[in-house]
Structure formats: structure tokens, C-alpha cells
Amino acid sequence: MKELNKIKENKMSLNVLVLESVGSCIDEDGITYPLNVDGTPDMECGVDWLDTTDEWSESLSEEDTGLLDDWLLKNNYKVEVNK
């Protein structure tokens, strides 16, 4: 139930999961965005969550880590491996 409270729809109708512990959100494609002061995603600064820094990952709270894992599974996020 808590996940539903953390999923927000901004003015651009983009569904995101808010990760409060790192001041970010993630969209359905696995792109993370920093949050603006008004709580909307900063669409100019998106980065794939796999390209986030170690500091970002280590700063995720235990709760946000679980929500992120569930979000990625729910949205069928896939990692492409180059051979």
C-alpha cells in the first residue's frame, strides 16, 4: 500500500516512483531524475539507474531499495548485455 502513495503523476503525466532517500524518482523505463523543489522530475537530468553513482545507490534507504526492486520487476526492466 505504501508504494501507491509514493507513485506520483506529474504535470507531464509521467508515472514515477519517488525515492525520497535520494531525492530522485524513476520512470517506467528505468530512468532516474532528480526531484525539483516542487516535487516534479527534472527532465533535463535523466540517467539510467544502472549509470547512477555508487554514492546514490549506497544512499538509498532499505525501504526505497525494496520499492525500487519491485518497481523494476513490475515494469519489466531489462539489462541488455553486449557480447
PDB file of N, CA, C and O in Angstrom:
ATOM      1  N   MET A   1       0.814  -1.191   0.000  1.00  0.00           N
ATOM      2  CA  MET A   1       0.000   0.000   0.000  1.00  0.00           C
ATOM      3  C   MET A   1       0.859   1.257   0.000  1.00  0.00           C
ATOM      4  O   MET A   1       0.488   2.264  -0.603  1.00  0.00           O
ATOM      5  N   LYS A   2       2.004   1.203   0.673  1.00  0.00           N
ATOM      6  CA  LYS A   2       2.863   2.378   0.741  1.00  0.00           C
ATOM      7  C   LYS A   2       3.391   2.757  -0.639  1.00  0.00           C
ATOM      8  O   LYS A   2       3.576   3.940  -0.926  1.00  0.00           O
ATOM      9  N   GLU A   3       3.639   1.752  -1.510  1.00  0.00           N
ATOM     10  CA  GLU A   3       4.147   2.049  -2.846  1.00  0.00           C
ATOM     11  C   GLU A   3       3.180   2.950  -3.598  1.00  0.00           C
ATOM     12  O   GLU A   3       3.606   3.858  -4.310  1.00  0.00           O
ATOM     13  N   LEU A   4       1.885   2.707  -3.447  1.00  0.00           N
ATOM     14  CA  LEU A   4       0.905   3.520  -4.154  1.00  0.00           C
ATOM     15  C   LEU A   4       1.010   4.985  -3.754  1.00  0.00           C
ATOM     16  O   LEU A   4       0.790   5.872  -4.579  1.00  0.00           O
ATOM     17  N   ASN A   5       1.344   5.241  -2.501  1.00  0.00           N
ATOM     18  CA  ASN A   5       1.497   6.616  -2.054  1.00  0.00           C
ATOM     19  C   ASN A   5       2.746   7.266  -2.627  1.00  0.00           C
ATOM     20  O   ASN A   5       2.815   8.491  -2.724  1.00  0.00           O
ATOM     21  N   LYS A   6       3.726   6.470  -3.006  1.00  0.00           N
ATOM     22  CA  LYS A   6       4.983   7.019  -3.486  1.00  0.00           C
ATOM     23  C   LYS A   6       4.997   7.180  -5.003  1.00  0.00           C
ATOM     24  O   LYS A   6       5.892   7.822  -5.551  1.00  0.00           O
ATOM     25  N   ILE A   7       4.022   6.607  -5.675  1.00  0.00           N
ATOM     26  CA  ILE A   7       3.937   6.772  -7.128  1.00  0.00           C
ATOM     27  C   ILE A   7       3.152   8.046  -7.392  1.00  0.00           C
ATOM     28  O   ILE A   7       2.012   8.196  -6.952  1.00  0.00           O
ATOM     29  N   LYS A   8       3.771   8.941  -8.105  1.00  0.00           N
ATOM     30  CA  LYS A   8       3.123  10.223  -8.377  1.00  0.00           C
ATOM     31  C   LYS A   8       2.995  10.418  -9.878  1.00  0.00           C
ATOM     32  O   LYS A   8       3.736   9.839 -10.672  1.00  0.00           O
ATOM     33  N   GLU A   9       2.050  11.234 -10.229  1.00  0.00           N
ATOM     34  CA  GLU A   9       1.889  11.602 -11.621  1.00  0.00           C
ATOM     35  C   GLU A   9       2.131  13.093 -11.706  1.00  0.00           C
ATOM     36  O   GLU A   9       1.395  13.883 -11.114  1.00  0.00           O
ATOM     37  N   ASN A  10       3.171  13.485 -12.451  1.00  0.00           N
ATOM     38  CA  ASN A  10       3.461  14.914 -12.519  1.00  0.00           C
ATOM     39  C   ASN A  10       2.643  15.568 -13.616  1.00  0.00           C
ATOM     40  O   ASN A  10       1.799  14.922 -14.238  1.00  0.00           O
ATOM     41  N   LYS A  11       2.889  16.834 -13.852  1.00  0.00           N
ATOM     42  CA  LYS A  11       2.124  17.596 -14.834  1.00  0.00           C
ATOM     43  C   LYS A  11       2.265  17.052 -16.247  1.00  0.00           C
ATOM     44  O   LYS A  11       1.430  17.342 -17.104  1.00  0.00           O
ATOM     45  N   MET A  12       3.311  16.266 -16.507  1.00  0.00           N
ATOM     46  CA  MET A  12       3.536  15.713 -17.837  1.00  0.00           C
ATOM     47  C   MET A  12       2.933  14.316 -17.963  1.00  0.00           C
ATOM     48  O   MET A  12       3.152  13.643 -18.970  1.00  0.00           O
ATOM     49  N   SER A  13       2.179  13.868 -16.962  1.00  0.00           N
ATOM     50  CA  SER A  13       1.561  12.542 -16.944  1.00  0.00           C
ATOM     51  C   SER A  13       2.592  11.424 -17.019  1.00  0.00           C
ATOM     52  O   SER A  13       2.347  10.390 -17.641  1.00  0.00           O
ATOM     53  N   LEU A  14       3.714  11.625 -16.404  1.00  0.00           N
ATOM     54  CA  LEU A  14       4.766  10.618 -16.350  1.00  0.00           C
ATOM     55  C   LEU A  14       4.628   9.886 -15.024  1.00  0.00           C
ATOM     56  O   LEU A  14       4.710  10.509 -13.965  1.00  0.00           O
ATOM     57  N   ASN A  15       4.419   8.563 -15.065  1.00  0.00           N
ATOM     58  CA  ASN A  15       4.331   7.793 -13.835  1.00  0.00           C
ATOM     59  C   ASN A  15       5.728   7.519 -13.332  1.00  0.00           C
ATOM     60  O   ASN A  15       6.572   6.992 -14.057  1.00  0.00           O
ATOM     61  N   VAL A  16       5.964   7.876 -12.103  1.00  0.00           N
ATOM     62  CA  VAL A  16       7.276   7.694 -11.498  1.00  0.00           C
ATOM     63  C   VAL A  16       7.120   7.145 -10.091  1.00  0.00           C
ATOM     64  O   VAL A  16       6.079   7.299  -9.453  1.00  0.00           O
ATOM     65  N   LEU A  17       8.175   6.503  -9.627  1.00  0.00           N
ATOM     66  CA  LEU A  17       8.279   6.087  -8.238  1.00  0.00           C
ATOM     67  C   LEU A  17       9.224   7.066  -7.563  1.00  0.00           C
ATOM     68  O   LEU A  17      10.366   7.224  -7.992  1.00  0.00           O
ATOM     69  N   VAL A  18       8.759   7.719  -6.516  1.00  0.00           N
ATOM     70  CA  VAL A  18       9.581   8.683  -5.795  1.00  0.00           C
ATOM     71  C   VAL A  18      10.453   7.946  -4.791  1.00  0.00           C
ATOM     72  O   VAL A  18       9.965   7.149  -3.990  1.00  0.00           O
ATOM     73  N   LEU A  19      11.755   8.227  -4.846  1.00  0.00           N
ATOM     74  CA  LEU A  19      12.733   7.646  -3.926  1.00  0.00           C
ATOM     75  C   LEU A  19      13.238   8.781  -3.043  1.00  0.00           C
ATOM     76  O   LEU A  19      14.237   9.432  -3.348  1.00  0.00           O
ATOM     77  N   GLU A  20      12.536   8.999  -1.958  1.00  0.00           N
ATOM     78  CA  GLU A  20      12.799  10.159  -1.106  1.00  0.00           C
ATOM     79  C   GLU A  20      14.202  10.160  -0.513  1.00  0.00           C
ATOM     80  O   GLU A  20      14.790  11.224  -0.317  1.00  0.00           O
ATOM     81  N   SER A  21      14.740   8.983  -0.227  1.00  0.00           N
ATOM     82  CA  SER A  21      16.049   8.923   0.436  1.00  0.00           C
ATOM     83  C   SER A  21      17.171   9.487  -0.430  1.00  0.00           C
ATOM     84  O   SER A  21      18.209   9.893   0.092  1.00  0.00           O
ATOM     85  N   VAL A  22      16.975   9.517  -1.735  1.00  0.00           N
ATOM     86  CA  VAL A  22      17.997  10.052  -2.636  1.00  0.00           C
ATOM     87  C   VAL A  22      17.496  11.269  -3.426  1.00  0.00           C
ATOM     88  O   VAL A  22      18.178  11.744  -4.335  1.00  0.00           O
ATOM     89  N   GLY A  23      16.310  11.770  -3.080  1.00  0.00           N
ATOM     90  CA  GLY A  23      15.782  12.963  -3.737  1.00  0.00           C
ATOM     91  C   GLY A  23      15.602  12.785  -5.228  1.00  0.00           C
ATOM     92  O   GLY A  23      15.851  13.699  -6.014  1.00  0.00           O
ATOM     93  N   SER A  24      15.162  11.580  -5.611  1.00  0.00           N
ATOM     94  CA  SER A  24      15.028  11.241  -7.022  1.00  0.00           C
ATOM     95  C   SER A  24      13.712  10.515  -7.264  1.00  0.00           C
ATOM     96  O   SER A  24      12.971  10.187  -6.337  1.00  0.00           O
ATOM     97  N   CYS A  25      13.454  10.279  -8.534  1.00  0.00           N
ATOM     98  CA  CYS A  25      12.347   9.416  -8.925  1.00  0.00           C
ATOM     99  C   CYS A  25      12.824   8.579 -10.105  1.00  0.00           C
ATOM    100  O   CYS A  25      13.835   8.892 -10.733  1.00  0.00           O
ATOM    101  N   ILE A  26      12.096   7.526 -10.394  1.00  0.00           N
ATOM    102  CA  ILE A  26      12.437   6.655 -11.513  1.00  0.00           C
ATOM    103  C   ILE A  26      11.186   6.421 -12.337  1.00  0.00           C
ATOM    104  O   ILE A  26      10.107   6.202 -11.785  1.00  0.00           O
ATOM    105  N   ASP A  27      11.323   6.466 -13.656  1.00  0.00           N
ATOM    106  CA  ASP A  27      10.162   6.252 -14.512  1.00  0.00           C
ATOM    107  C   ASP A  27      10.065   4.782 -14.915  1.00  0.00           C
ATOM    108  O   ASP A  27      10.877   3.957 -14.494  1.00  0.00           O
ATOM    109  N   GLU A  28       9.075   4.470 -15.723  1.00  0.00           N
ATOM    110  CA  GLU A  28       8.808   3.089 -16.116  1.00  0.00           C
ATOM    111  C   GLU A  28       9.900   2.495 -17.006  1.00  0.00           C
ATOM    112  O   GLU A  28       9.959   1.278 -17.182  1.00  0.00           O
ATOM    113  N   ASP A  29      10.765   3.342 -17.568  1.00  0.00           N
ATOM    114  CA  ASP A  29      11.857   2.876 -18.419  1.00  0.00           C
ATOM    115  C   ASP A  29      13.173   2.725 -17.656  1.00  0.00           C
ATOM    116  O   ASP A  29      14.202   2.408 -18.253  1.00  0.00           O
ATOM    117  N   GLY A  30      13.147   2.951 -16.333  1.00  0.00           N
ATOM    118  CA  GLY A  30      14.356   2.818 -15.529  1.00  0.00           C
ATOM    119  C   GLY A  30      15.247   4.048 -15.546  1.00  0.00           C
ATOM    120  O   GLY A  30      16.420   3.973 -15.181  1.00  0.00           O
ATOM    121  N   ILE A  31      14.694   5.186 -15.968  1.00  0.00           N
ATOM    122  CA  ILE A  31      15.458   6.435 -15.985  1.00  0.00           C
ATOM    123  C   ILE A  31      15.192   7.175 -14.681  1.00  0.00           C
ATOM    124  O   ILE A  31      14.041   7.386 -14.297  1.00  0.00           O
ATOM    125  N   THR A  32      16.273   7.567 -14.003  1.00  0.00           N
ATOM    126  CA  THR A  32      16.136   8.312 -12.757  1.00  0.00           C
ATOM    127  C   THR A  32      16.282   9.803 -13.041  1.00  0.00           C
ATOM    128  O   THR A  32      17.032  10.220 -13.924  1.00  0.00           O
ATOM    129  N   TYR A  33      15.552  10.580 -12.277  1.00  0.00           N
ATOM    130  CA  TYR A  33      15.573  12.041 -12.392  1.00  0.00           C
ATOM    131  C   TYR A  33      15.677  12.625 -10.994  1.00  0.00           C
ATOM    132  O   TYR A  33      15.029  12.138 -10.068  1.00  0.00           O
ATOM    133  N   PRO A  34      16.486  13.666 -10.833  1.00  0.00           N
ATOM    134  CA  PRO A  34      16.460  14.372  -9.556  1.00  0.00           C
ATOM    135  C   PRO A  34      15.115  15.084  -9.425  1.00  0.00           C
ATOM    136  O   PRO A  34      14.491  15.445 -10.423  1.00  0.00           O
ATOM    137  N   LEU A  35      14.685  15.277  -8.196  1.00  0.00           N
ATOM    138  CA  LEU A  35      13.420  15.979  -7.978  1.00  0.00           C
ATOM    139  C   LEU A  35      13.667  17.466  -7.795  1.00  0.00           C
ATOM    140  O   LEU A  35      14.590  17.876  -7.090  1.00  0.00           O
ATOM    141  N   ASN A  36      12.829  18.267  -8.440  1.00  0.00           N
ATOM    142  CA  ASN A  36      12.840  19.714  -8.232  1.00  0.00           C
ATOM    143  C   ASN A  36      12.242  20.014  -6.862  1.00  0.00           C
ATOM    144  O   ASN A  36      11.667  19.130  -6.226  1.00  0.00           O
ATOM    145  N   VAL A  37      12.374  21.238  -6.415  1.00  0.00           N
ATOM    146  CA  VAL A  37      11.844  21.659  -5.125  1.00  0.00           C
ATOM    147  C   VAL A  37      10.336  21.411  -5.039  1.00  0.00           C
ATOM    148  O   VAL A  37       9.815  21.096  -3.969  1.00  0.00           O
ATOM    149  N   ASP A  38       9.636  21.554  -6.170  1.00  0.00           N
ATOM    150  CA  ASP A  38       8.184  21.359  -6.165  1.00  0.00           C
ATOM    151  C   ASP A  38       7.782  19.890  -6.296  1.00  0.00           C
ATOM    152  O   ASP A  38       6.594  19.584  -6.395  1.00  0.00           O
ATOM    153  N   GLY A  39       8.762  18.975  -6.296  1.00  0.00           N
ATOM    154  CA  GLY A  39       8.473  17.544  -6.348  1.00  0.00           C
ATOM    155  C   GLY A  39       8.337  16.962  -7.735  1.00  0.00           C
ATOM    156  O   GLY A  39       8.082  15.766  -7.877  1.00  0.00           O
ATOM    157  N   THR A  40       8.500  17.778  -8.763  1.00  0.00           N
ATOM    158  CA  THR A  40       8.437  17.274 -10.129  1.00  0.00           C
ATOM    159  C   THR A  40       9.827  16.821 -10.577  1.00  0.00           C
ATOM    160  O   THR A  40      10.833  17.335 -10.089  1.00  0.00           O
ATOM    161  N   PRO A  41       9.887  15.864 -11.500  1.00  0.00           N
ATOM    162  CA  PRO A  41      11.193  15.416 -12.002  1.00  0.00           C
ATOM    163  C   PRO A  41      11.879  16.484 -12.837  1.00  0.00           C
ATOM    164  O   PRO A  41      11.230  17.200 -13.599  1.00  0.00           O
ATOM    165  N   ASP A  42      13.187  16.587 -12.692  1.00  0.00           N
ATOM    166  CA  ASP A  42      13.983  17.477 -13.534  1.00  0.00           C
ATOM    167  C   ASP A  42      14.287  16.708 -14.813  1.00  0.00           C
ATOM    168  O   ASP A  42      15.250  15.943 -14.871  1.00  0.00           O
ATOM    169  N   MET A  43      13.475  16.908 -15.821  1.00  0.00           N
ATOM    170  CA  MET A  43      13.536  16.131 -17.060  1.00  0.00           C
ATOM    171  C   MET A  43      14.803  16.373 -17.868  1.00  0.00           C
ATOM    172  O   MET A  43      15.057  15.657 -18.837  1.00  0.00           O
ATOM    173  N   GLU A  44      15.600  17.362 -17.495  1.00  0.00           N
ATOM    174  CA  GLU A  44      16.846  17.652 -18.201  1.00  0.00           C
ATOM    175  C   GLU A  44      18.008  16.790 -17.710  1.00  0.00           C
ATOM    176  O   GLU A  44      19.072  16.776 -18.330  1.00  0.00           O
ATOM    177  N   CYS A  45      17.815  16.078 -16.611  1.00  0.00           N
ATOM    178  CA  CYS A  45      18.938  15.384 -15.969  1.00  0.00           C
ATOM    179  C   CYS A  45      18.697  13.890 -15.784  1.00  0.00           C
ATOM    180  O   CYS A  45      19.176  13.315 -14.807  1.00  0.00           O
ATOM    181  N   GLY A  46      17.978  13.255 -16.682  1.00  0.00           N
ATOM    182  CA  GLY A  46      17.683  11.840 -16.541  1.00  0.00           C
ATOM    183  C   GLY A  46      18.889  10.963 -16.841  1.00  0.00           C
ATOM    184  O   GLY A  46      19.690  11.260 -17.727  1.00  0.00           O
ATOM    185  N   VAL A  47      19.003   9.872 -16.080  1.00  0.00           N
ATOM    186  CA  VAL A  47      20.080   8.909 -16.287  1.00  0.00           C
ATOM    187  C   VAL A  47      19.544   7.513 -15.958  1.00  0.00           C
ATOM    188  O   VAL A  47      18.777   7.347 -15.009  1.00  0.00           O
ATOM    189  N   ASP A  48      19.945   6.519 -16.737  1.00  0.00           N
ATOM    190  CA  ASP A  48      19.539   5.154 -16.460  1.00  0.00           C
ATOM    191  C   ASP A  48      19.990   4.777 -15.059  1.00  0.00           C
ATOM    192  O   ASP A  48      21.097   5.133 -14.654  1.00  0.00           O
ATOM    193  N   TRP A  49      19.168   4.075 -14.324  1.00  0.00           N
ATOM    194  CA  TRP A  49      19.515   3.796 -12.927  1.00  0.00           C
ATOM    195  C   TRP A  49      20.792   2.981 -12.808  1.00  0.00           C
ATOM    196  O   TRP A  49      21.464   3.050 -11.779  1.00  0.00           O
ATOM    197  N   LEU A  50      21.146   2.212 -13.831  1.00  0.00           N
ATOM    198  CA  LEU A  50      22.411   1.462 -13.803  1.00  0.00           C
ATOM    199  C   LEU A  50      23.624   2.379 -13.919  1.00  0.00           C
ATOM    200  O   LEU A  50      24.736   1.984 -13.569  1.00  0.00           O
ATOM    201  N   ASP A  51      23.419   3.590 -14.406  1.00  0.00           N
ATOM    202  CA  ASP A  51      24.506   4.548 -14.556  1.00  0.00           C
ATOM    203  C   ASP A  51      24.592   5.528 -13.386  1.00  0.00           C
ATOM    204  O   ASP A  51      25.370   6.480 -13.434  1.00  0.00           O
ATOM    205  N   THR A  52      23.805   5.304 -12.345  1.00  0.00           N
ATOM    206  CA  THR A  52      23.895   6.166 -11.173  1.00  0.00           C
ATOM    207  C   THR A  52      25.195   5.864 -10.432  1.00  0.00           C
ATOM    208  O   THR A  52      25.812   4.819 -10.641  1.00  0.00           O
ATOM    209  N   THR A  53      25.594   6.772  -9.580  1.00  0.00           N
ATOM    210  CA  THR A  53      26.853   6.613  -8.851  1.00  0.00           C
ATOM    211  C   THR A  53      26.701   5.635  -7.692  1.00  0.00           C
ATOM    212  O   THR A  53      25.590   5.348  -7.246  1.00  0.00           O
ATOM    213  N   ASP A  54      27.827   5.132  -7.214  1.00  0.00           N
ATOM    214  CA  ASP A  54      27.817   4.279  -6.028  1.00  0.00           C
ATOM    215  C   ASP A  54      27.242   5.035  -4.841  1.00  0.00           C
ATOM    216  O   ASP A  54      26.516   4.467  -4.026  1.00  0.00           O
ATOM    217  N   GLU A  55      27.567   6.307  -4.747  1.00  0.00           N
ATOM    218  CA  GLU A  55      27.053   7.128  -3.654  1.00  0.00           C
ATOM    219  C   GLU A  55      25.524   7.154  -3.661  1.00  0.00           C
ATOM    220  O   GLU A  55      24.892   7.078  -2.608  1.00  0.00           O
ATOM    221  N   TRP A  56      24.932   7.263  -4.858  1.00  0.00           N
ATOM    222  CA  TRP A  56      23.476   7.269  -4.989  1.00  0.00           C
ATOM    223  C   TRP A  56      22.913   5.950  -4.483  1.00  0.00           C
ATOM    224  O   TRP A  56      21.980   5.936  -3.680  1.00  0.00           O
ATOM    225  N   SER A  57      23.473   4.847  -4.949  1.00  0.00           N
ATOM    226  CA  SER A  57      22.983   3.518  -4.558  1.00  0.00           C
ATOM    227  C   SER A  57      23.131   3.281  -3.062  1.00  0.00           C
ATOM    228  O   SER A  57      22.230   2.736  -2.424  1.00  0.00           O
ATOM    229  N   GLU A  58      24.253   3.685  -2.508  1.00  0.00           N
ATOM    230  CA  GLU A  58      24.502   3.485  -1.081  1.00  0.00           C
ATOM    231  C   GLU A  58      23.626   4.387  -0.210  1.00  0.00           C
ATOM    232  O   GLU A  58      23.429   4.104   0.971  1.00  0.00           O
ATOM    233  N   SER A  59      23.107   5.458  -0.780  1.00  0.00           N
ATOM    234  CA  SER A  59      22.259   6.381  -0.029  1.00  0.00           C
ATOM    235  C   SER A  59      20.792   5.967  -0.017  1.00  0.00           C
ATOM    236  O   SER A  59      20.000   6.514   0.750  1.00  0.00           O
ATOM    237  N   LEU A  60      20.425   5.005  -0.860  1.00  0.00           N
ATOM    238  CA  LEU A  60      19.045   4.520  -0.864  1.00  0.00           C
ATOM    239  C   LEU A  60      18.713   3.903   0.485  1.00  0.00           C
ATOM    240  O   LEU A  60      19.487   3.107   1.017  1.00  0.00           O
ATOM    241  N   SER A  61      17.574   4.267   1.031  1.00  0.00           N
ATOM    242  CA  SER A  61      17.141   3.638   2.275  1.00  0.00           C
ATOM    243  C   SER A  61      16.751   2.189   1.971  1.00  0.00           C
ATOM    244  O   SER A  61      16.541   1.819   0.816  1.00  0.00           O
ATOM    245  N   GLU A  62      16.661   1.390   3.013  1.00  0.00           N
ATOM    246  CA  GLU A  62      16.260  -0.014   2.843  1.00  0.00           C
ATOM    247  C   GLU A  62      14.864  -0.085   2.225  1.00  0.00           C
ATOM    248  O   GLU A  62      14.600  -0.916   1.356  1.00  0.00           O
ATOM    249  N   GLU A  63      13.983   0.790   2.681  1.00  0.00           N
ATOM    250  CA  GLU A  63      12.620   0.822   2.138  1.00  0.00           C
ATOM    251  C   GLU A  63      12.631   1.178   0.651  1.00  0.00           C
ATOM    252  O   GLU A  63      11.986   0.506  -0.154  1.00  0.00           O
ATOM    253  N   ASP A  64      13.367   2.236   0.286  1.00  0.00           N
ATOM    254  CA  ASP A  64      13.422   2.646  -1.119  1.00  0.00           C
ATOM    255  C   ASP A  64      14.084   1.582  -1.988  1.00  0.00           C
ATOM    256  O   ASP A  64      13.704   1.415  -3.148  1.00  0.00           O
ATOM    257  N   THR A  65      15.063   0.861  -1.453  1.00  0.00           N
ATOM    258  CA  THR A  65      15.700  -0.215  -2.210  1.00  0.00           C
ATOM    259  C   THR A  65      14.679  -1.293  -2.559  1.00  0.00           C
ATOM    260  O   THR A  65      14.642  -1.778  -3.690  1.00  0.00           O
ATOM    261  N   GLY A  66      13.853  -1.664  -1.589  1.00  0.00           N
ATOM    262  CA  GLY A  66      12.803  -2.652  -1.846  1.00  0.00           C
ATOM    263  C   GLY A  66      11.782  -2.160  -2.854  1.00  0.00           C
ATOM    264  O   GLY A  66      11.363  -2.904  -3.740  1.00  0.00           O
ATOM    265  N   LEU A  67      11.378  -0.887  -2.714  1.00  0.00           N
ATOM    266  CA  LEU A  67      10.424  -0.316  -3.662  1.00  0.00           C
ATOM    267  C   LEU A  67      11.007  -0.262  -5.072  1.00  0.00           C
ATOM    268  O   LEU A  67      10.307  -0.530  -6.049  1.00  0.00           O
ATOM    269  N   LEU A  68      12.293   0.087  -5.174  1.00  0.00           N
ATOM    270  CA  LEU A  68      12.960   0.154  -6.472  1.00  0.00           C
ATOM    271  C   LEU A  68      13.007  -1.228  -7.113  1.00  0.00           C
ATOM    272  O   LEU A  68      12.708  -1.370  -8.299  1.00  0.00           O
ATOM    273  N   ASP A  69      13.378  -2.242  -6.346  1.00  0.00           N
ATOM    274  CA  ASP A  69      13.419  -3.607  -6.877  1.00  0.00           C
ATOM    275  C   ASP A  69      12.048  -4.025  -7.400  1.00  0.00           C
ATOM    276  O   ASP A  69      11.936  -4.566  -8.500  1.00  0.00           O
ATOM    277  N   ASP A  70      11.006  -3.771  -6.608  1.00  0.00           N
ATOM    278  CA  ASP A  70       9.643  -4.119  -7.024  1.00  0.00           C
ATOM    279  C   ASP A  70       9.227  -3.353  -8.275  1.00  0.00           C
ATOM    280  O   ASP A  70       8.596  -3.909  -9.174  1.00  0.00           O
ATOM    281  N   TRP A  71       9.589  -2.064  -8.323  1.00  0.00           N
ATOM    282  CA  TRP A  71       9.235  -1.201  -9.462  1.00  0.00           C
ATOM    283  C   TRP A  71       9.874  -1.722 -10.751  1.00  0.00           C
ATOM    284  O   TRP A  71       9.216  -1.803 -11.788  1.00  0.00           O
ATOM    285  N   LEU A  72      11.162  -2.074 -10.676  1.00  0.00           N
ATOM    286  CA  LEU A  72      11.866  -2.557 -11.857  1.00  0.00           C
ATOM    287  C   LEU A  72      11.278  -3.879 -12.340  1.00  0.00           C
ATOM    288  O   LEU A  72      11.137  -4.093 -13.544  1.00  0.00           O
ATOM    289  N   LEU A  73      10.937  -4.761 -11.413  1.00  0.00           N
ATOM    290  CA  LEU A  73      10.308  -6.036 -11.788  1.00  0.00           C
ATOM    291  C   LEU A  73       8.933  -5.805 -12.410  1.00  0.00           C
ATOM    292  O   LEU A  73       8.597  -6.388 -13.441  1.00  0.00           O
ATOM    293  N   LYS A  74       8.160  -4.960 -11.777  1.00  0.00           N
ATOM    294  CA  LYS A  74       6.807  -4.662 -12.264  1.00  0.00           C
ATOM    295  C   LYS A  74       6.834  -4.088 -13.675  1.00  0.00           C
ATOM    296  O   LYS A  74       5.950  -4.376 -14.483  1.00  0.00           O
ATOM    297  N   ASN A  75       7.835  -3.284 -13.970  1.00  0.00           N
ATOM    298  CA  ASN A  75       7.919  -2.633 -15.273  1.00  0.00           C
ATOM    299  C   ASN A  75       8.800  -3.394 -16.259  1.00  0.00           C
ATOM    300  O   ASN A  75       9.164  -2.870 -17.311  1.00  0.00           O
ATOM    301  N   ASN A  76       9.138  -4.631 -15.909  1.00  0.00           N
ATOM    302  CA  ASN A  76       9.916  -5.499 -16.798  1.00  0.00           C
ATOM    303  C   ASN A  76      11.195  -4.855 -17.294  1.00  0.00           C
ATOM    304  O   ASN A  76      11.539  -4.974 -18.470  1.00  0.00           O
ATOM    305  N   TYR A  77      11.905  -4.170 -16.401  1.00  0.00           N
ATOM    306  CA  TYR A  77      13.172  -3.540 -16.768  1.00  0.00           C
ATOM    307  C   TYR A  77      14.174  -4.621 -17.105  1.00  0.00           C
ATOM    308  O   TYR A  77      14.385  -5.547 -16.321  1.00  0.00           O
ATOM    309  N   LYS A  78      14.790  -4.510 -18.259  1.00  0.00           N
ATOM    310  CA  LYS A  78      15.765  -5.499 -18.717  1.00  0.00           C
ATOM    311  C   LYS A  78      17.104  -4.841 -18.959  1.00  0.00           C
ATOM    312  O   LYS A  78      17.188  -3.717 -19.454  1.00  0.00           O
ATOM    313  N   VAL A  79      18.140  -5.556 -18.604  1.00  0.00           N
ATOM    314  CA  VAL A  79      19.502  -5.103 -18.863  1.00  0.00           C
ATOM    315  C   VAL A  79      19.993  -5.821 -20.105  1.00  0.00           C
ATOM    316  O   VAL A  79      19.968  -7.050 -20.172  1.00  0.00           O
ATOM    317  N   GLU A  80      20.435  -5.059 -21.081  1.00  0.00           N
ATOM    318  CA  GLU A  80      20.985  -5.663 -22.303  1.00  0.00           C
ATOM    319  C   GLU A  80      22.473  -5.876 -22.129  1.00  0.00           C
ATOM    320  O   GLU A  80      23.208  -4.974 -21.724  1.00  0.00           O
ATOM    321  N   VAL A  81      22.901  -7.081 -22.441  1.00  0.00           N
ATOM    322  CA  VAL A  81      24.316  -7.429 -22.318  1.00  0.00           C
ATOM    323  C   VAL A  81      24.916  -7.494 -23.718  1.00  0.00           C
ATOM    324  O   VAL A  81      24.431  -8.228 -24.579  1.00  0.00           O
ATOM    325  N   ASN A  82      25.967  -6.723 -23.934  1.00  0.00           N
ATOM    326  CA  ASN A  82      26.666  -6.759 -25.224  1.00  0.00           C
ATOM    327  C   ASN A  82      27.653  -7.909 -25.215  1.00  0.00           C
ATOM    328  O   ASN A  82      28.437  -8.053 -24.276  1.00  0.00           O
ATOM    329  N   LYS A  83      27.619  -8.710 -26.234  1.00  0.00           N
ATOM    330  CA  LYS A  83      28.548  -9.854 -26.318  1.00  0.00           C
ATOM    331  C   LYS A  83      29.714  -9.532 -27.204  1.00  0.00           C
ATOM    332  O   LYS A  83      30.595 -10.370 -27.393  1.00  0.00           O
TER     333      LYS A  83
END
